[in-house]
Amino acid sequence: MLIKPHFDVKMANYLVENRPKMNVDETRLFLTMVASVNKDDIELNTLKIPVAEFAELWGLDPDGAYSRLKAALRGLRGKEFFIEGINPDTGKKRFLTTSYITTAAYEQGYAYATAKISDEFKPYLLALKACYTSYVLENVMQLDTVNAIRNYELLKQYQSLGQRTFS
């Protein structure tokens, strides 16, 4: 995977609004992975994340990038995402909990990590036709806090309406 700042981050609004708390490195990793998903795919593939590219993309110290990426992978693997909705197969209401990534690996001597986004995220990342938020990854690269990134996403979600009210 060659990470490009001009890649689109595109996800269902449900995912934008209902993400659990993440630290800044987990958020950056998650957005990098979402931007790397080929939106025309029918399956979520294992992604290769070059450590040097990840560090350069987010302006991280290359010497500490591996440990930050490793911690972010572990953090995302441990984060639970709750999905409440209708089971498309049965039509009945269901409650589902899943982690963001199913597997993550880094083998010593290689300059990349691999990770796979949980398959339960397919309806929130692939073949989106309506009710989604899209922006260019480059637009959040200079933001250095989770709150700044989240506010950008929440405002971007309502860009077409021209306003958004927060309580």
DSSP file with accessible surface (Angstrom, degrees, kcal/mol):
  #  RESIDUE AA STRUCTURE BP1 BP2  ACC     N-H-->O    O-->H-N    N-H-->O    O-->H-N    TCO  KAPPA ALPHA  PHI   PSI    X-CA   Y-CA   Z-CA
    1    1 A M              0   0   64      0, 0.0     2,-0.7     0, 0.0    35,-0.0   0.000 360.0 360.0 360.0 128.3    0.0    0.0    0.0
    2    2 A L        -     0   0   96     47,-0.1     2,-0.4    34,-0.1    47,-0.0  -0.939 360.0-138.6-103.9 114.2    1.3    3.4   -0.9
    3    3 A I        -     0   0   15     -2,-0.7    29,-0.0    47,-0.1    33,-0.0  -0.621  20.8-169.3 -78.8 128.2   -0.3    5.9    1.4
    4    4 A K    >   -     0   0   75     -2,-0.4     3,-1.6     1,-0.1   133,-0.2  -0.964  24.3-142.8-120.6 132.4   -1.3    9.1   -0.4
    5    5 A P  T 3  S+     0   0   42      0, 0.0   133,-2.2     0, 0.0   134,-0.2   0.775 101.1  60.0 -63.5 -23.4   -2.5   12.3    1.4
    6    6 A H  T 3  S+     0   0  110    131,-0.2     2,-0.0   130,-0.1    -3,-0.0   0.441  77.6 120.0 -87.6   4.6   -5.0   12.9   -1.4
    7    7 A F    <   -     0   0   61     -3,-1.6   130,-2.9   129,-0.1     2,-0.3  -0.376  68.4-113.0 -64.2 146.9   -6.9    9.6   -0.8
    8    8 A D  E     -A  136   0A  86     27,-0.2     2,-0.7   128,-0.2   128,-0.2  -0.627  14.0-147.7 -83.3 136.6  -10.5   10.0    0.2
    9    9 A V  E     +A  135   0A   0    126,-3.7   126,-2.1    -2,-0.3     2,-0.4  -0.935  29.7 172.6 -96.5 117.6  -11.7    9.1    3.6
   10   10 A K  E     +A  134   0A  44     -2,-0.7     2,-0.3   124,-0.2   124,-0.2  -0.980   5.5 149.9-135.5 119.1  -15.2    7.8    3.0
   11   11 A M  E     -A  133   0A   2    122,-2.2   122,-2.9    -2,-0.4   114,-0.2  -0.989  48.9 -89.4-147.6 155.0  -17.4    6.2    5.6
   12   12 A A  E >>  -A  132   0A  11    112,-2.6     4,-1.6    -2,-0.3     3,-0.8  -0.282  38.3-119.1 -61.5 145.8  -21.1    5.9    6.5
   13   13 A N  H 3> S+     0   0   36    118,-2.5     4,-2.7     1,-0.3     5,-0.2   0.833 113.0  64.7 -57.3 -33.2  -22.4    8.6    8.8
   14   14 A Y  H 3> S+     0   0   73    117,-0.4     4,-1.5     1,-0.2    -1,-0.3   0.911 104.0  46.5 -57.4 -39.7  -23.2    6.0   11.4
   15   15 A L  H <4 S+     0   0    0     -3,-0.8     4,-0.5     2,-0.2    -1,-0.2   0.882 111.1  51.8 -71.7 -36.0  -19.5    5.3   11.7
   16   16 A V  H  < S+     0   0    0     -4,-1.6     3,-0.5     1,-0.2    -2,-0.2   0.932 116.7  39.1 -63.8 -43.9  -18.7    9.0   11.9
   17   17 A E  H  < S+     0   0   81     -4,-2.7    -1,-0.2     1,-0.2    -2,-0.2   0.703 118.7  44.1 -82.9 -20.3  -21.2    9.6   14.7
   18   18 A N  S  < S+     0   0   72     -4,-1.5    64,-0.3    -5,-0.2    -1,-0.2   0.178  72.1 130.7-118.7  20.3  -20.7    6.5   16.8
   19   19 A R        -     0   0   21     -3,-0.5     3,-0.1    -4,-0.5    62,-0.1  -0.506  54.8-124.6 -73.3 140.0  -17.0    5.9   17.0
   20   20 A P        -     0   0   44      0, 0.0     2,-0.1     0, 0.0    -1,-0.1  -0.255  45.9 -68.2 -74.2 172.2  -15.7    5.3   20.6
   21   21 A K        +     0   0  194     -2,-0.0     2,-0.3     6,-0.0     0, 0.0  -0.376  59.4 177.5 -63.3 134.0  -13.0    7.4   22.1
   22   22 A M        -     0   0   14     -3,-0.1     2,-0.1    -2,-0.1   124,-0.1  -0.952  28.3-117.0-131.2 154.1   -9.6    6.8   20.4
   23   23 A N     >  -     0   0   79     -2,-0.3     4,-2.5     1,-0.1     5,-0.2  -0.330  42.2 -95.2 -82.0 176.4   -6.3    8.5   21.1
   24   24 A V  H  > S+     0   0   34      1,-0.2     4,-2.6     2,-0.2     5,-0.2   0.889 123.9  49.0 -65.6 -37.6   -4.7   10.5   18.3
   25   25 A D  H  > S+     0   0   21      2,-0.2     4,-2.6     1,-0.2    -1,-0.2   0.908 111.6  49.3 -70.2 -38.3   -2.5    7.7   16.9
   26   26 A E  H  > S+     0   0   13      2,-0.2     4,-2.8     1,-0.2    -2,-0.2   0.918 112.5  48.9 -63.3 -42.2   -5.4    5.3   16.8
   27   27 A T  H  X S+     0   0    2     -4,-2.5     4,-2.7     2,-0.2     5,-0.2   0.934 111.9  48.1 -62.5 -46.3   -7.5    7.9   15.0
   28   28 A R  H  X S+     0   0   20     -4,-2.6     4,-2.4    -5,-0.2    -2,-0.2   0.920 113.6  47.3 -61.7 -43.8   -4.7    8.5   12.5
   29   29 A L  H  X S+     0   0    0     -4,-2.6     4,-2.7     2,-0.2    -2,-0.2   0.941 111.9  50.0 -63.8 -45.9   -4.2    4.8   11.9
   30   30 A F  H  X S+     0   0    2     -4,-2.8     4,-2.8     1,-0.2    -2,-0.2   0.940 113.0  45.9 -59.2 -46.1   -8.0    4.2   11.5
   31   31 A L  H  X S+     0   0    0     -4,-2.7     4,-2.7     1,-0.2    -1,-0.2   0.884 111.2  52.9 -66.2 -37.0   -8.3    7.1    9.0
   32   32 A T  H  X S+     0   0    0     -4,-2.4     4,-1.2    -5,-0.2    -1,-0.2   0.927 111.8  46.2 -62.1 -43.1   -5.2    5.9    7.1
   33   33 A M  H  X S+     0   0    1     -4,-2.7     4,-0.7     2,-0.2     3,-0.3   0.926 112.4  49.4 -66.5 -43.4   -6.8    2.4    6.9
   34   34 A V  H >< S+     0   0    0     -4,-2.8     3,-1.0     1,-0.2   -24,-0.2   0.922 110.6  50.8 -62.5 -41.7  -10.2    3.8    5.8
   35   35 A A  H 3< S+     0   0    8     -4,-2.7    -1,-0.2     1,-0.2   -27,-0.2   0.781 108.4  54.0 -66.5 -23.7   -8.5    6.0    3.1
   36   36 A S  H 3< S+     0   0   23     -4,-1.2     2,-0.3    -3,-0.3    -1,-0.2   0.574  83.3 105.1 -87.9 -10.5   -6.6    2.9    1.9
   37   37 A V  S << S-     0   0   12     -3,-1.0     2,-0.8    -4,-0.7     7,-0.1  -0.540  75.5-127.5 -71.8 131.7   -9.8    0.8    1.4
   38   38 A N    >   -     0   0   82     -2,-0.3     3,-2.0     1,-0.2    -2,-0.1  -0.730  15.5-152.1 -80.0 112.0  -10.7    0.4   -2.3
   39   39 A K  T 3  S+     0   0   42     -2,-0.8    88,-1.5     1,-0.3    -1,-0.2   0.655  91.3  59.7 -64.9 -15.3  -14.3    1.5   -2.2
   40   40 A D  T 3  S+     0   0  143     86,-0.1    -1,-0.3    87,-0.1    86,-0.1   0.557  83.7 104.6 -89.1  -8.4  -15.1   -0.7   -5.3
   41   41 A D    <   -     0   0   50     -3,-2.0    86,-0.2     1,-0.1     3,-0.1  -0.281  61.8-151.0 -66.8 158.8  -14.1   -3.9   -3.5
   42   42 A I  S    S+     0   0  143      1,-0.1     2,-0.3    84,-0.1    -1,-0.1   0.514  82.2  42.8-105.1 -10.0  -16.7   -6.3   -2.2
   43   43 A E  S    S-     0   0   88     79,-0.0     2,-0.6     0, 0.0    -1,-0.1  -0.944  85.3-115.2-130.2 154.2  -14.5   -7.5    0.6
   44   44 A L        -     0   0    6     -2,-0.3     2,-0.2    73,-0.1    75,-0.1  -0.812  39.1-154.4 -88.8 121.5  -12.2   -5.7    3.1
   45   45 A N        -     0   0   90     -2,-0.6    72,-0.5     1,-0.1     2,-0.2  -0.550  25.9 -90.3 -94.8 161.7   -8.7   -6.9    2.4
   46   46 A T        -     0   0   80     -2,-0.2     2,-0.4    70,-0.2    70,-0.2  -0.528  48.0-141.6 -68.1 131.7   -5.6   -7.0    4.7
   47   47 A L  E     -B  115   0B  21     68,-3.6    68,-2.0    -2,-0.2     2,-0.5  -0.815   3.5-141.4-103.3 141.3   -3.8   -3.7    4.4
   48   48 A K  E     -B  114   0B  93     -2,-0.4    66,-0.2    66,-0.2    64,-0.0  -0.886  16.1-165.4-100.0 126.1   -0.1   -3.2    4.4
   49   49 A I  E     -B  113   0B   0     64,-3.7    64,-2.3    -2,-0.5     2,-0.3  -0.900  11.3-146.1-117.7  99.5    1.0   -0.1    6.3
   50   50 A P  E  >  -B  112   0B  20      0, 0.0     4,-2.4     0, 0.0    62,-0.3  -0.503   8.9-144.8 -65.5 125.9    4.6    1.0    5.7
   51   51 A V  H  > S+     0   0   14     60,-2.2     4,-2.6    -2,-0.3     5,-0.2   0.916  97.3  50.1 -61.1 -44.1    5.9    2.4    8.9
   52   52 A A  H  > S+     0   0   71     59,-0.6     4,-2.6     1,-0.2    -1,-0.2   0.905 112.2  47.5 -63.6 -40.2    8.0    5.1    7.2
   53   53 A E  H  > S+     0   0   52      2,-0.2     4,-2.9     1,-0.2    -1,-0.2   0.897 111.1  51.2 -67.6 -40.5    5.1    6.3    5.1
   54   54 A F  H  X S+     0   0    0     -4,-2.4     4,-1.9     2,-0.2     6,-0.2   0.935 112.4  47.0 -60.5 -44.7    2.8    6.4    8.1
   55   55 A A  H  X>S+     0   0    2     -4,-2.6     5,-2.9     1,-0.2     4,-0.6   0.928 115.0  45.4 -63.4 -45.4    5.3    8.5   10.0
   56   56 A E  H ><5S+     0   0  163     -4,-2.6     3,-0.8     3,-0.2    -2,-0.2   0.922 110.3  54.3 -65.9 -42.7    5.9   10.8    7.1
   57   57 A L  H 3<5S+     0   0   16     -4,-2.9    -1,-0.2     1,-0.2    -2,-0.2   0.904 118.8  33.2 -57.7 -43.3    2.1   11.2    6.4
   58   58 A W  H 3<5S-     0   0   11     -4,-1.9    -1,-0.2    -5,-0.2    -2,-0.2   0.328 111.4-112.8-101.0   7.1    1.4   12.2   10.0
   59   59 A G  T <<5 +     0   0   70     -3,-0.8     2,-0.2    -4,-0.6    -3,-0.2   0.868  61.2 158.2  67.5  37.2    4.6   14.1   10.7
   60   60 A L      < -     0   0   14     -5,-2.9    -1,-0.2    -6,-0.2     5,-0.1  -0.635  53.2 -96.9 -93.9 153.5    5.8   11.6   13.3
   61   61 A D    >>  -     0   0   97     -2,-0.2     3,-1.1     1,-0.2     4,-0.8  -0.520  31.9-141.0 -64.1 120.6    9.4   11.1   14.4
   62   62 A P  H 3> S+     0   0   96      0, 0.0     4,-0.5     0, 0.0     3,-0.5   0.830  98.3  60.0 -58.0 -30.5   10.6    8.1   12.3
   63   63 A D  H 34 S+     0   0  150      1,-0.2     4,-0.3     2,-0.1     3,-0.1   0.821 114.2  34.2 -68.4 -29.9   12.5    6.7   15.3
   64   64 A G  H <> S+     0   0   20     -3,-1.1     4,-2.0     1,-0.1    -1,-0.2   0.415  92.8  95.0-102.6   1.6    9.3    6.4   17.4
   65   65 A A  H  X S+     0   0    1     -4,-0.8     4,-2.9    -3,-0.5     5,-0.2   0.885  80.6  53.6 -64.6 -40.8    6.9    5.6   14.6
   66   66 A Y  H  X S+     0   0   84     -4,-0.5     4,-3.0     1,-0.2     5,-0.2   0.949 110.9  45.0 -60.8 -48.6    7.1    1.8   15.0
   67   67 A S  H  > S+     0   0   70     -4,-0.3     4,-2.3     1,-0.2    -1,-0.2   0.891 115.2  48.6 -65.7 -35.3    6.2    1.9   18.7
   68   68 A R  H  X S+     0   0   85     -4,-2.0     4,-2.3     2,-0.2    -1,-0.2   0.915 113.6  46.5 -68.2 -41.7    3.4    4.4   18.1
   69   69 A L  H  X S+     0   0    2     -4,-2.9     4,-2.7     2,-0.2    -2,-0.2   0.929 112.2  50.8 -65.7 -43.0    2.0    2.3   15.2
   70   70 A K  H  X S+     0   0   99     -4,-3.0     4,-2.3    -5,-0.2    -2,-0.2   0.931 111.7  47.2 -60.3 -45.2    2.3   -0.9   17.3
   71   71 A A  H  X S+     0   0   56     -4,-2.3     4,-2.6    -5,-0.2    -1,-0.2   0.898 111.9  50.9 -63.9 -39.1    0.4    0.7   20.2
   72   72 A A  H  X S+     0   0    0     -4,-2.3     4,-2.8     2,-0.2     5,-0.2   0.902 109.0  51.1 -66.4 -39.7   -2.3    2.1   17.8
   73   73 A L  H  X S+     0   0    9     -4,-2.7     4,-2.2     2,-0.2    -2,-0.2   0.936 112.6  45.7 -61.9 -45.7   -2.8   -1.4   16.3
   74   74 A R  H  X S+     0   0  187     -4,-2.3     4,-1.6     2,-0.2    -2,-0.2   0.903 112.8  51.6 -63.5 -40.5   -3.2   -2.9   19.7
   75   75 A G  H  X S+     0   0   15     -4,-2.6     4,-1.0     1,-0.2    -2,-0.2   0.929 111.3  45.5 -63.4 -45.2   -5.5   -0.1   20.7
   76   76 A L  H  < S+     0   0    0     -4,-2.8    24,-1.1     1,-0.2    25,-0.6   0.867 109.6  55.9 -66.7 -35.4   -7.8   -0.5   17.6
   77   77 A R  H  < S+     0   0  120     -4,-2.2    -1,-0.2    -5,-0.2    -2,-0.2   0.869 111.9  44.1 -64.0 -32.5   -7.8   -4.2   18.1
   78   78 A G  H  < S+     0   0   62     -4,-1.6     2,-0.3    -5,-0.2    -1,-0.2   0.603  91.0 100.9 -89.9 -10.5   -9.1   -3.7   21.6
   79   79 A K     <  -     0   0   52     -4,-1.0    21,-1.0    -3,-0.4     2,-0.4  -0.579  63.6-144.0 -78.5 134.9  -11.7   -1.0   20.8
   80   80 A E  E     -D   99   0C 107     -2,-0.3     2,-0.5    19,-0.2    19,-0.2  -0.796   8.1-160.0 -98.9 140.8  -15.3   -2.2   20.6
   81   81 A F  E     -D   98   0C   1     17,-3.5    17,-2.0    -2,-0.4     2,-0.5  -0.983  10.6-148.2-118.4 127.0  -17.7   -0.8   18.1
   82   82 A F  E     -D   97   0C  98     -2,-0.5     2,-0.5   -64,-0.3    15,-0.2  -0.842  11.2-168.9-100.2 128.6  -21.4   -1.3   18.9
   83   83 A I  E     -D   96   0C   5     13,-3.7    13,-3.1    -2,-0.5     2,-0.5  -0.974   4.5-177.6-120.3 120.3  -23.8   -1.7   16.0
   84   84 A E  E     +D   95   0C 106     -2,-0.5     2,-0.3    11,-0.2    11,-0.2  -0.975  36.8  87.6-117.7 126.4  -27.5   -1.6   16.6
   85   85 A G  E    S-D   94   0C  27      9,-2.5     9,-3.6    -2,-0.5     2,-0.5  -0.937  74.3 -40.6-179.5-154.0  -29.8   -2.1   13.6
   86   86 A I  E     -D   93   0C 109     -2,-0.3     7,-0.2     7,-0.3     6,-0.1  -0.860  48.6-123.0-105.9 131.4  -31.7   -4.6   11.5
   87   87 A N     >  -     0   0   32      5,-3.2     4,-3.0    -2,-0.5     5,-0.2  -0.604  18.3-148.2 -70.5 119.5  -30.1   -7.8   10.4
   88   88 A P  T  4 S+     0   0  107      0, 0.0    -1,-0.2     0, 0.0    -2,-0.0   0.780  94.3  51.1 -64.7 -22.6  -30.3   -7.8    6.6
   89   89 A D  T  4 S+     0   0  148      1,-0.1    -2,-0.0     3,-0.1    -3,-0.0   0.869 126.1  19.9 -81.8 -36.0  -30.7  -11.6    6.5
   90   90 A T  T  4 S-     0   0   88      2,-0.2    -1,-0.1    -3,-0.2     3,-0.1   0.635  89.8-130.8-108.6 -19.5  -33.6  -11.9    9.0
   91   91 A G     <  +     0   0   52     -4,-3.0     2,-0.2     1,-0.3     3,-0.0   0.515  66.6 126.5  78.5   4.3  -35.1   -8.5    9.1
   92   92 A K        -     0   0  153     -5,-0.2    -5,-3.2     1,-0.1    -1,-0.3  -0.652  69.8 -97.0 -97.4 153.5  -35.0   -8.6   12.9
   93   93 A K  E     -D   86   0C 149     -2,-0.2     2,-0.3    -7,-0.2    -7,-0.3  -0.387  49.2-178.5 -65.3 139.5  -33.5   -6.0   15.2
   94   94 A R  E     -D   85   0C  93     -9,-3.6    -9,-2.5    -2,-0.1     2,-0.4  -0.980  26.3-148.6-142.0 157.9  -30.0   -6.9   16.3
   95   95 A F  E     -D   84   0C 128     -2,-0.3     2,-0.4   -11,-0.2   -11,-0.2  -0.995  24.2-179.4-124.5 125.3  -27.2   -5.6   18.5
   96   96 A L  E     -D   83   0C  38    -13,-3.1   -13,-3.7    -2,-0.4     2,-0.4  -0.975  12.9-165.6-129.9 139.2  -23.7   -6.5   17.4
   97   97 A T  E     +D   82   0C  58     -2,-0.4     2,-0.3   -15,-0.2   -15,-0.2  -0.986  19.4 159.1-123.3 138.6  -20.3   -5.7   19.0
   98   98 A T  E     -D   81   0C  20    -17,-2.0   -17,-3.5    -2,-0.4     2,-0.2  -0.965  37.4-110.9-148.2 161.5  -17.1   -6.0   17.1
   99   99 A S  E     -D   80   0C  19     -2,-0.3    19,-0.2   -19,-0.2   -19,-0.2  -0.604  31.1-116.8 -91.9 162.5  -13.5   -4.7   17.3
  100  100 A Y  S    S+     0   0    1    -24,-1.1    18,-2.5   -21,-1.0     2,-0.4   0.899  98.3  27.3 -66.4 -43.8  -12.2   -2.4   14.6
  101  101 A I  E     -C  117   0B   2    -25,-0.6    16,-0.3    16,-0.3    -1,-0.1  -0.956  59.3-160.4-123.7 143.6   -9.5   -4.7   13.3
  102  102 A T  E    S+     0   0B  51     14,-2.5     2,-0.3    -2,-0.4    15,-0.1   0.812  79.3  13.9 -88.9 -34.7   -9.5   -8.5   13.4
  103  103 A T  E     +C  116   0B  78     13,-0.8    13,-2.0     2,-0.0     2,-0.3  -0.991  57.1 179.8-141.6 150.9   -5.8   -9.0   13.0
  104  104 A A  E     +C  115   0B  44     -2,-0.3     2,-0.3    11,-0.2    11,-0.2  -0.981  11.0 177.0-147.2 139.2   -2.7   -6.9   13.2
  105  105 A A  E     -C  114   0B  51      9,-2.7     9,-2.7    -2,-0.3     2,-0.3  -0.999  16.6-179.7-146.4 146.5    0.9   -8.0   12.6
  106  106 A Y  E     -C  113   0B  72     -2,-0.3     2,-0.5     7,-0.2     7,-0.2  -0.935  15.9-157.7-143.3 120.4    4.4   -6.6   12.5
  107  107 A E    >   -     0   0  127      5,-0.6     3,-2.1    -2,-0.3     5,-0.3  -0.890  28.3-110.2-103.8 127.9    7.3   -8.9   11.8
  108  108 A Q  T 3  S+     0   0  181     -2,-0.5     3,-0.1     1,-0.3    -1,-0.0  -0.227 103.4  31.3 -55.9 136.8   10.7   -7.8   13.0
  109  109 A G  T 3  S+     0   0   77      1,-0.4     2,-0.3    -3,-0.0    -1,-0.3   0.258  98.9  97.8  98.4 -14.4   13.0   -6.9   10.0
  110  110 A Y    <   -     0   0  113     -3,-2.1    -1,-0.4     2,-0.1     0, 0.0  -0.827  69.5-139.0-105.2 151.3   10.1   -5.7    7.8
  111  111 A A  S    S+     0   0   69     -2,-0.3   -60,-2.2    -3,-0.1   -59,-0.6   0.015  76.9  60.6 -99.2  27.6    9.3   -2.0    7.5
  112  112 A Y  E     -B   50   0B  70    -62,-0.3    -5,-0.6    -5,-0.3     2,-0.3  -0.978  62.6-143.3-147.8 161.1    5.5   -2.4    7.5
  113  113 A A  E     -BC  49 106B   1    -64,-2.3   -64,-3.7    -2,-0.3     2,-0.4  -0.824  17.1-143.0-115.4 160.7    2.7   -3.7    9.6
  114  114 A T  E     +BC  48 105B  40     -9,-2.7    -9,-2.7    -2,-0.3     2,-0.3  -0.953  21.5 170.2-123.9 149.4   -0.4   -5.5    8.3
  115  115 A A  E     -BC  47 104B   0    -68,-2.0   -68,-3.6    -2,-0.4     2,-0.5  -0.987  20.8-147.9-154.4 150.6   -4.0   -5.1    9.6
  116  116 A K  E     - C   0 103B  37    -13,-2.0   -14,-2.5    -2,-0.3   -13,-0.8  -0.989  18.7-133.2-125.6 124.3   -7.5   -6.2    8.6
  117  117 A I  E     - C   0 101B   3    -72,-0.5   -16,-0.3    -2,-0.5   -73,-0.1  -0.528  42.3 -93.7 -70.4 139.1  -10.6   -4.1    9.3
  118  118 A S    >   -     0   0    1    -18,-2.5     3,-2.1   -19,-0.2     4,-0.1  -0.229  27.5-126.0 -55.7 138.7  -13.4   -6.3   10.7
  119  119 A D  G >  S+     0   0   66      1,-0.3     3,-2.0     2,-0.2    -1,-0.1   0.738 104.6  75.0 -61.0 -22.9  -15.8   -7.6    8.1
  120  120 A E  G 3  S+     0   0   77      1,-0.3    -1,-0.3   -21,-0.2     4,-0.1   0.674  87.1  64.2 -64.3 -13.8  -18.7   -6.1   10.0
  121  121 A F  G X> S+     0   0    0     -3,-2.1     3,-1.5     1,-0.2     4,-1.0   0.516  72.1  98.1 -86.9  -4.7  -17.5   -2.7    8.7
  122  122 A K  H X> S+     0   0   61     -3,-2.0     4,-2.8     1,-0.3     3,-1.1   0.910  81.7  49.9 -51.3 -47.7  -18.3   -3.6    5.1
  123  123 A P  H 34 S+     0   0   86      0, 0.0    -1,-0.3     0, 0.0    -2,-0.1   0.720 113.7  48.0 -67.2 -14.6  -21.7   -1.8    5.0
  124  124 A Y  H <4 S+     0   0   38     -3,-1.5  -112,-2.6    -4,-0.1    -2,-0.2   0.530 125.5  24.6 -99.9  -7.9  -20.0    1.3    6.5
  125  125 A L  H << S+     0   0    1     -3,-1.1     2,-0.3    -4,-1.0     3,-0.3   0.607 109.5  65.2-128.6 -24.2  -17.0    1.5    4.1
  126  126 A L  S  < S-     0   0   14     -4,-2.8    -1,-0.1    -5,-0.3   -86,-0.1  -0.836 104.7  -0.1-112.9 146.2  -17.9   -0.3    0.9
  127  127 A A  S    S-     0   0   67    -88,-1.5     2,-0.4    -2,-0.3    -1,-0.2   0.847  76.6-179.7  52.3  43.7  -20.4    0.5   -1.9
  128  128 A L        +     0   0   23     -3,-0.3    -1,-0.2     1,-0.2     3,-0.1  -0.606  17.0 162.6 -78.5 127.8  -21.7    3.6   -0.1
  129  129 A K        +     0   0  178     -2,-0.4     2,-0.3     1,-0.4    -1,-0.2   0.628  63.1   7.5-115.2 -28.1  -24.5    5.4   -2.1
  130  130 A A  S    S+     0   0   70      1,-0.2    -1,-0.4     0, 0.0     0, 0.0  -0.970 107.9  35.5-151.1 163.9  -26.1    7.6    0.6
  131  131 A C  S    S+     0   0  101     -2,-0.3  -118,-2.5     1,-0.2  -117,-0.4   0.929  83.4 125.0  55.7  53.2  -25.7    8.8    4.2
  132  132 A Y  E     -A   12   0A  89   -120,-0.3     2,-0.4  -119,-0.1  -120,-0.3  -0.936  54.2-133.7-136.6 161.9  -21.9    9.0    4.2
  133  133 A T  E     -A   11   0A   5   -122,-2.9  -122,-2.2    -2,-0.3     2,-0.4  -0.948  23.8-176.1-115.5 136.9  -19.2   11.5    4.9
  134  134 A S  E     +A   10   0A  41     -2,-0.4     2,-0.3  -124,-0.2  -124,-0.2  -0.997  12.1 149.0-136.6 137.5  -16.3   12.0    2.5
  135  135 A Y  E     -A    9   0A   7   -126,-2.1  -126,-3.7    -2,-0.4     2,-0.4  -0.973  48.3 -91.8-157.2 165.9  -13.2   14.2    2.7
  136  136 A V  E >   -A    8   0A  42     -2,-0.3     3,-2.1  -128,-0.2     4,-0.3  -0.692  29.3-133.4 -85.7 132.2   -9.6   14.1    1.6
  137  137 A L  G >> S+     0   0    0   -130,-2.9     3,-2.1    -2,-0.4     4,-0.7   0.860 103.6  67.3 -52.1 -37.6   -7.1   12.7    4.2
  138  138 A E  G >4 S+     0   0  107   -133,-2.2     3,-0.6  -131,-0.3     4,-0.5   0.790  87.6  68.7 -55.1 -29.6   -4.8   15.6    3.6
  139  139 A N  G <4 S+     0   0   78     -3,-2.1    -1,-0.3     1,-0.2    -2,-0.2   0.694 107.8  35.0 -68.3 -19.6   -7.4   17.9    5.2
  140  140 A V  G X4 S+     0   0    0     -3,-2.1     3,-1.2    -4,-0.3    -1,-0.2   0.439  90.1  94.7-111.6  -0.5   -6.9   16.4    8.7
  141  141 A M  T << S+     0   0   27     -4,-0.7    -2,-0.1    -3,-0.6    -3,-0.1   0.812  87.0  48.3 -64.4 -29.2   -3.2   15.7    8.5
  142  142 A Q  T 3  S+     0   0  166     -4,-0.5     2,-0.4    -3,-0.1    -1,-0.3   0.561  87.9 100.7 -87.5  -8.6   -2.3   18.9   10.2
  143  143 A L    <   -     0   0   49     -3,-1.2    -3,-0.0     1,-0.1     6,-0.0  -0.651  52.3-170.7 -79.6 130.3   -4.8   18.5   13.0
  144  144 A D        +     0   0  119     -2,-0.4     2,-0.3     5,-0.0    -1,-0.1   0.315  57.5  62.2-111.3  10.0   -3.0   17.2   16.1
  145  145 A T  S  > S-     0   0   66      1,-0.1     4,-1.9  -121,-0.1     5,-0.2  -0.962  74.7-127.6-132.2 154.6   -5.8   16.3   18.5
  146  146 A V  H  > S+     0   0   29     -2,-0.3     4,-3.1     1,-0.2     5,-0.2   0.909 110.9  55.2 -62.5 -42.0   -8.7   13.8   18.3
  147  147 A N  H  > S+     0   0  119      1,-0.2     4,-2.7     2,-0.2    -1,-0.2   0.890 106.3  50.5 -61.5 -39.8  -11.2   16.5   19.1
  148  148 A A  H  > S+     0   0   31      2,-0.2     4,-2.2     1,-0.2    -1,-0.2   0.931 113.4  45.4 -63.9 -43.9  -10.0   18.6   16.1
  149  149 A I  H  X S+     0   0    0     -4,-1.9     4,-2.5     2,-0.2    -2,-0.2   0.934 114.2  48.5 -64.6 -45.2  -10.3   15.6   13.8
  150  150 A R  H  X S+     0   0   43     -4,-3.1     4,-2.7     1,-0.2     5,-0.2   0.913 111.0  50.2 -62.4 -44.0  -13.7   14.6   15.1
  151  151 A N  H  X S+     0   0   83     -4,-2.7     4,-2.5    -5,-0.2     5,-0.3   0.917 109.6  51.6 -61.4 -41.0  -15.1   18.2   14.9
  152  152 A Y  H  X S+     0   0   60     -4,-2.2     4,-2.9    -5,-0.2    -2,-0.2   0.946 112.0  46.5 -59.4 -47.5  -13.8   18.4   11.3
  153  153 A E  H  X S+     0   0    0     -4,-2.5     4,-2.2     1,-0.2    -2,-0.2   0.921 112.6  48.9 -62.3 -44.3  -15.6   15.1   10.5
  154  154 A L  H  X S+     0   0   23     -4,-2.7     4,-0.7     1,-0.2    -1,-0.2   0.880 115.4  44.2 -65.7 -36.8  -18.9   16.2   12.2
  155  155 A L  H >< S+     0   0   95     -4,-2.5     3,-0.7    -5,-0.2    -2,-0.2   0.899 111.4  53.2 -72.6 -39.5  -18.9   19.5   10.4
  156  156 A K  H >< S+     0   0   55     -4,-2.9     3,-1.5    -5,-0.3     4,-0.3   0.873 100.7  62.9 -62.8 -34.1  -18.0   17.9    7.1
  157  157 A Q  H 3< S+     0   0   23     -4,-2.2     3,-0.3     1,-0.3    -1,-0.2   0.846 111.5  36.5 -58.5 -34.9  -20.9   15.6    7.5
  158  158 A Y  T XX>S+     0   0   78     -4,-0.7     4,-1.2    -3,-0.7     3,-1.1   0.200  81.7 114.6-105.0  15.4  -23.3   18.6    7.4
  159  159 A Q  G X45S+     0   0  122     -3,-1.5     3,-0.6     1,-0.3    -1,-0.2   0.890  73.9  55.1 -55.9 -40.7  -21.4   20.6    4.8
  160  160 A S  G 345S+     0   0  117     -4,-0.3    -1,-0.3    -3,-0.3    -2,-0.1   0.791 107.9  49.7 -66.9 -26.3  -24.2   20.4    2.3
  161  161 A L  G <45S-     0   0  120     -3,-1.1    -1,-0.3     2,-0.1    -2,-0.2   0.684 103.4-134.2 -82.7 -21.6  -26.7   21.8    4.8
  162  162 A G  T <<5S+     0   0   68     -4,-1.2     2,-0.3    -3,-0.6    -3,-0.1   0.415  73.9  50.2  85.8  -4.0  -24.4   24.7    5.7
  163  163 A Q      < -     0   0  146     -5,-0.6     2,-0.3    -8,-0.1    -2,-0.1  -0.993  53.0-168.3-159.9 158.5  -24.9   24.4    9.4
  164  164 A R        -     0   0   59     -2,-0.3     2,-0.5    -3,-0.1    -9,-0.0  -0.968  14.8-147.0-150.1 135.4  -24.7   22.0   12.3
  165  165 A T        -     0   0  126     -2,-0.3     2,-0.4     0, 0.0    -2,-0.0  -0.898  10.9-166.5-108.7 131.7  -25.9   22.5   15.9
  166  166 A F              0   0  103     -2,-0.5    -2,-0.0     0, 0.0     0, 0.0  -0.919 360.0 360.0-112.7 143.8  -24.2   20.9   18.8
  167  167 A S              0   0  174     -2,-0.4     0, 0.0     0, 0.0     0, 0.0  -0.577 360.0 360.0 -95.0 360.0  -25.7   20.8   22.3
